[in-house]
Amino acid sequence: MKKRRILFDILTIIFGNFLYATGVVFFIMPSGLITGGTTGIAIFINHYIGLPVSYFVFGFNVTMFILGFLILGRKFALTTLVSTFCYPIALELLRKIAGDYVVTEDIFLCTLFGGICIGTSIALVIRVGASTGGMDIPPLILRKYFRVPVSVSLYIADCVILALQTVFNDREKILYGIVLVMAYSIILDRLLILGTNKMQIKVVSNRSNDIKDAIISEIDRGVTLLHGKTGYLENETDILLSVVSNRELSKVEKLVHEIDEEAFVMISRVSEVRGRGFSAGKKYL
């Protein structure tokens, strides 16, 4: 089982890197869009000295990999090993396959699909606990030694990389490039919580024990009882707290109101849940 999991993770990382390369080769480079990260630096270098993007990416990734290994340790290096070599290889391979082929000349479509490819690919790699390497590593080093938040240093680095590419691009391409970075950032953020968000439900009722028993027996979800007091009458009461999936929410609501029509129900979304019944298997006593 463990070997299958490792194999699945490696295949996911490879697929994610090929998807990233697809977005760069078929949408970003043909349209002349600016972008952040290692690819953005590579495009800048390519414009001035003609060094192929894949060559620079490979050299930069290997350098960052060695730096990460020396400073951040062996465990971190192992998670970035596949991406370090896979992404530049995928870039060069797809570039040769594509040749002069152009998917679309519409810059808006290139921005949209380039963002989808990059955001999805990074999310896939991160969700299996790996790293895309390259420009991911300097912010981690800065955090370790200077306690600079990763998000802040990444944002500053991307701004500098975008600024470098504005020198040889027109205003329209610059604006579309900014939209591209925003698009893949939003997609990445959404995909990272996809499938992990759950619904939290709180119930205030005089029949809390009946509702608790019903949720446990019929929905098969755990319930926590919080002791409280009503604000107006100051009556002692139990507040039921439970976390359920999106599909189970309507069943729980129906169940609660069948038992107590006057039950006060509060529902909120939580981005991630870890523990028994969710990230770990259920355990019955």
Beta strands, then each sheet from edge to edge (+ up, - down):
strand 1: 198-204
strand 2: 224-229
strand 3: 236-244
strand 4: 264-270
sheet 1: 2+ 3- 1+ 4-
end
